[in-house]
Amino acid sequence: MKTLKPLFDKNQAWAARVTQESPDFFANLSAQQSPEILWIGCSDSRVPANQIVDMEPGQLFVHRNIANQVIQSDLNCLSVVEYAVNILKIKHIIICGHYGCGGVQAAYDNIQNGLVAYWLAHIRDIYLKHQTKLTTFSKEDQLAKLYELNVIEQVYNLCRTPVIQKAWQRDQTLSIHGWIYSLHTGLITDLSVCVTHENELEQEYSSAIETCYQSESKC
């Protein structure tokens, strides 16, 4: 408590400032949340979801983990997705990675470092899957491509989960998007993968992979 007192001071100052600027802010915020977007992003402290898309609290439902992964055995992530889709009835899910992601780089370098190595093994598999094409690029470009490929692969993984498949089967409006964020510019790039129905998945996935290899990364 004593060592973290500055955080309490900042919280009080923030709450007072927000109340002064918008007296009804907290009254409205305490009502039932009704966001239309689920954001699945990286835990990296430099990529705050609401801030980089300039959205207020309550407008974005957020799940974050190391390297923005969607893993079929991760009950945490899948529970968030299920709640967002079935209860909140969100209309969009954005998987947003970022250039300079330490998790992706560790997987690329094949660093074995405790439990996180098991988590990053999924990204290592992505690298090995695309290794033949990736090795035609410089190391810097390989990493840039891998940051992007990781997002595209996670979109694919998410689209294949039972929650998303069932939502589409009952004609629920739901779009899955793949984006990437640049720490150097503060800008987001659409990775040209947007799936709105299971019938689109394979074509969108293949097209996004091809675009990834052909386009210049915007690190």
BELWOHU-V372635 format. One record per backbone hydrogen bond with DSSP energy under -1.0 kcal/mol. NH is the residue of the N-H (numbers start at 1). CO is the residue of the C=O. E is the energy in kcal/mol with one decimal. If there is no record, write none. Layout:
BEGIN
nh:NH co:CO e:E
nh:NH co:CO e:E
END
This chain:
BEGIN
nh:5 co:2 e:-1.1
nh:7 co:4 e:-1.5
nh:8 co:4 e:-1.1
nh:9 co:5 e:-2.4
nh:10 co:6 e:-2.4
nh:11 co:7 e:-2.3
nh:12 co:8 e:-2.4
nh:13 co:9 e:-2.2
nh:14 co:10 e:-2.7
nh:15 co:11 e:-2.8
nh:16 co:12 e:-2.2
nh:17 co:13 e:-2.3
nh:18 co:14 e:-2.8
nh:19 co:15 e:-2.2
nh:20 co:16 e:-2.0
nh:21 co:17 e:-2.2
nh:22 co:18 e:-2.9
nh:25 co:22 e:-2.3
nh:28 co:24 e:-2.6
nh:29 co:25 e:-2.4
nh:30 co:26 e:-1.9
nh:38 co:92 e:-2.6
nh:39 co:61 e:-3.3
nh:40 co:94 e:-3.4
nh:41 co:63 e:-2.4
nh:43 co:65 e:-1.2
nh:47 co:44 e:-1.9
nh:52 co:48 e:-2.1
nh:53 co:49 e:-1.0
nh:54 co:51 e:-1.1
nh:55 co:50 e:-2.6
nh:59 co:56 e:-1.9
nh:61 co:37 e:-2.6
nh:63 co:39 e:-3.0
nh:65 co:41 e:-2.0
nh:68 co:65 e:-1.8
nh:74 co:71 e:-2.3
nh:75 co:73 e:-1.2
nh:78 co:74 e:-2.3
nh:79 co:75 e:-2.0
nh:80 co:76 e:-1.9
nh:81 co:77 e:-2.4
nh:82 co:78 e:-2.5
nh:83 co:79 e:-2.4
nh:84 co:80 e:-2.6
nh:85 co:81 e:-2.7
nh:86 co:82 e:-2.9
nh:87 co:83 e:-1.8
nh:88 co:83 e:-2.2
nh:90 co:84 e:-2.2
nh:91 co:36 e:-2.1
nh:92 co:36 e:-2.0
nh:93 co:175 e:-2.7
nh:94 co:38 e:-3.0
nh:95 co:177 e:-2.7
nh:96 co:40 e:-2.3
nh:97 co:179 e:-2.2
nh:99 co:181 e:-2.2
nh:105 co:101 e:-2.2
nh:106 co:102 e:-2.4
nh:107 co:103 e:-1.9
nh:108 co:104 e:-2.4
nh:109 co:105 e:-2.6
nh:111 co:106 e:-2.4
nh:117 co:114 e:-1.4
nh:118 co:115 e:-1.2
nh:119 co:115 e:-1.3
nh:120 co:116 e:-2.6
nh:124 co:120 e:-2.2
nh:125 co:121 e:-1.9
nh:126 co:122 e:-1.2
nh:127 co:123 e:-2.4
nh:128 co:124 e:-2.4
nh:129 co:125 e:-2.2
nh:130 co:126 e:-1.7
nh:134 co:130 e:-2.6
nh:135 co:131 e:-2.4
nh:136 co:133 e:-1.6
nh:137 co:134 e:-2.2
nh:142 co:138 e:-2.8
nh:143 co:139 e:-2.2
nh:144 co:140 e:-1.9
nh:145 co:141 e:-2.7
nh:146 co:142 e:-2.4
nh:147 co:143 e:-2.4
nh:148 co:144 e:-1.5
nh:149 co:145 e:-3.3
nh:150 co:146 e:-2.4
nh:151 co:147 e:-1.2
nh:152 co:148 e:-2.2
nh:153 co:149 e:-2.9
nh:154 co:150 e:-2.0
nh:155 co:151 e:-2.2
nh:156 co:152 e:-2.0
nh:157 co:153 e:-2.5
nh:158 co:154 e:-2.7
nh:159 co:155 e:-2.4
nh:160 co:156 e:-1.0
nh:161 co:158 e:-1.6
nh:165 co:161 e:-2.5
nh:166 co:162 e:-2.7
nh:167 co:163 e:-1.7
nh:168 co:164 e:-2.2
nh:169 co:165 e:-2.1
nh:170 co:166 e:-1.5
nh:171 co:168 e:-1.8
nh:172 co:167 e:-2.8
nh:175 co:91 e:-2.3
nh:176 co:195 e:-2.6
nh:177 co:93 e:-3.1
nh:178 co:193 e:-1.6
nh:179 co:95 e:-2.6
nh:180 co:189 e:-2.0
nh:181 co:97 e:-2.1
nh:182 co:187 e:-2.3
nh:186 co:182 e:-2.3
nh:189 co:180 e:-3.2
nh:191 co:178 e:-2.5
nh:195 co:176 e:-2.4
nh:200 co:197 e:-2.0
nh:204 co:200 e:-2.7
nh:205 co:201 e:-2.8
nh:206 co:202 e:-2.5
nh:207 co:203 e:-2.5
nh:208 co:204 e:-2.3
nh:209 co:205 e:-2.2
nh:210 co:206 e:-2.2
nh:211 co:207 e:-2.5
nh:212 co:208 e:-2.3
nh:213 co:209 e:-1.8
nh:214 co:210 e:-1.5
nh:215 co:211 e:-2.4
END
